[in-house]
Amino acid sequence: MRQTESQMQRIAVLGATGGTGRAVIAAGLARGHGMIAVTRRAASITPTPHLTELVWPDVTDPSGLALDGVDAVISALGSDSNQPTTLCTDAMRTVIPVMIDLGVPRLVVVSAHGAGASRDRSLFSLAVWASVGEKMKDKESMEPLVTASDLNWTIVRPPALKRTPRTGNYRAGEHLGIRLWHSIGREDLADFLLDEVEQPRFVHQTPSARR
């Protein structure tokens, strides 16, 4: 939904060059928000009106994270490989104190179904840990940093992410049954993440979203 000038927000997106991050940037611009693409390398984002690139090469360095005047942060961080990584954990360990110091209240983080309390003996959970276990370890160690913070946080745990067009036809909530075949398109996920910034429904909760 296109925002009026009084409803426009400045939203920083971590992991802005990944599939989900790019979908969030595009959807946020279409809604009329001022978007800040936080990238690891300069010139990673095509210059666009109302889009600012913030280069943050070292996720352990708070000095490079200029979030002054930001209303919300969406983290779509994730590793491209299944090698051991602490990317998401290190980033949250840095981002959260910066947000608190600057008075940025809203944090929406993409985790994954199978992390934290959603790790169960279901086929989905067993399969995701078997296939991308190193990524899941990073997500799982990231989550307590978020939940222990004083921010208005939401951790979103989607199932498999697909490169499919926006449908607007998905379910979101806590305690959704997730089966091995469940997924959500990145554009639908982006819409849900932005909805949580505009009109939060799941503050201090860990919803999933799926088709």
N, C-alpha and C positions, 0 to 999 in steps of 0.2 A: 504494500500500500504506500502510495506517495505521501510523504510527510509535509505538513505545513512548516513554515520557517520556525515557528515556536516549538515544533516537535522534533526538528532536526537535531541529531546528536553527533558528536565526534567519537568515532569507534576505531580503536586500534586492533589490528588483526595480526596475531602471531602466526607464523607459518603461512604467510600470505601468498607464497609462490607455489604451494601445494594445491592439489585438486580441490579440496574443501575450502582452503583459504581463498583461492581465486573465485570460487562460487560465492563466498560471503562478500568479497569486495564488490563483485558485479551486482549482486542483489542489494547490497547496502547503497551503492550509488544510484541504482534504479529507484530506491525508496526515498532518495533525497538527502541521505546522511553524508557527512564529511568523513571520509574513510582514510585511515592511516595504515599503509601496508608496511609491516615490520619485516624486513628482509635481512638475510645474512650477507648479501653482496649488493653493491651499488648497481643501479640501472637494471634491476631484475623485473621492474614493473613498467609497463608502457605509460608514459605521462598522460593523464586524463584530468579534466576539470573536477575539482572537489576530491581529488585523490593525492595524498602526500606519501612519499616513500621515506621511511625511517630506517636507516641502515644500522643494524645491531649485530656486528660480526661475532661477538663473544657473549654467549648467553649467561656467563657467570659474572659479567661486568655491568654493574648497575649504572655506571657513569654514562654509558651510551644510550640509555633508555629514557628518552625525553617524552614523558607522558603528560606534560603540563597541559591543562585544559581538556583532557580526554574525559569523556563521560563513562565509557565502558571499554573493557578489553575482552576480545574473543580469542581464545587460543585454539588454533587448528594445527598445532605442532605435531610432527610425527617423523619418524625415520623412514628413509626409502629402502633400507635393507633390514635384514634380521640379525645383524651383528649386534653384540652387546652395546647398549647405548644408555645414556642418562640424560638425553636431550630434554625431554619433557620435565623431568625432575629438576634438573639444574635451572631451567628457565623459570619454573614456578618459584624456586627458592630465591631467585633474583627479583622476579616481577612483583610478587606479593608485597614485600616491604616497600618497594617503590610506589606501588599503588596506594598503600596506607599512608606513606609520607606525603603524597600529593593530593590525597583526598579523592582518589578515583574509586567509586563505590562498587561498581558492578563487574563481576568476572564470570564469564561463561567459558567452560573448558570442555573440549572434546576428549573423552577417554575412549573406552571400548567396552562393549558387553563382554563379560568374563573377567573384568578387573574388580578388585575390591569385593564387596558383598555380593556382586553378581557372579562371582566365580563359583560354579556349582558342578555337578556331575552330569550336566546335560551334554548332548552330543555337540552342540554349538561350542560350549565352553571348552570341552576336551579338544575339539578340532582346532580352535583358534590358538590355544596354548601349544598344541603340537606343531602348528605351522609357523606361528610368529611369536613364539614364547619370549624372545628377547624384547620385542616391542611391548608385550604385555607386562613384563617385569617393570619396565620404565613407567608405563601408565599406572601400575599398581603402587609404585613408590611415590608417584606424583600426587595421587589423590589425597593422602593424609595431610600434605602441606596445604592443600586448598581447603579442606574441611576444618582444619585447625585455625584458619585465619578469621579475622573479624570482618571480612568482606561479605558483600551480598553475592554469594557464589552459587553457581549451578554447575554440576558435572553431568554432561550428557554422555550416555553409554550406548552408542548405536551398534547394530550388528554390522554385517558386511556393507561396505560402501561401493556404490555402482556409479558409472559414468552414464547416467540416464537423464533424459530431459525432466524438467520440473513437471510434477503431476498435481501437487496440492492434495494428494490422496494418501495420507499416512496417519498413523496413530502415534501419540506421544503420551508418556506417563510413566510413573513408577510401577514396578511389578508387572510389566508387560511380559507375556510369555514369548520367549525368543527360541525359535526352532532353527535347525541347521540351514533351512532354505530362506530364512528371512534376510532382508536387506533394506537399504534405503538409498535413493539417489542423492548425490552430493548437492544438487540444487534444492531438493526438498529439505535436506539437512540444514543447508544455509538459511532457508526461510525460517526453520524452527529456531535456530540460534539467534537470528535477528528479532524474531518475535519475543524471545526471552529477554532481549535488551529493551525493546520498546514497551512491552507489557508483561512483566515477569509473572509467571505462574508457578515456577518451581524453585524459588529461592531456598537455599540450604537443602536441596533435594538432588537426587541422582536419577533423572528420568532416562528412558530410552526412547527412540523414535524409529519406527519401521513401517514398511508397507503392509 
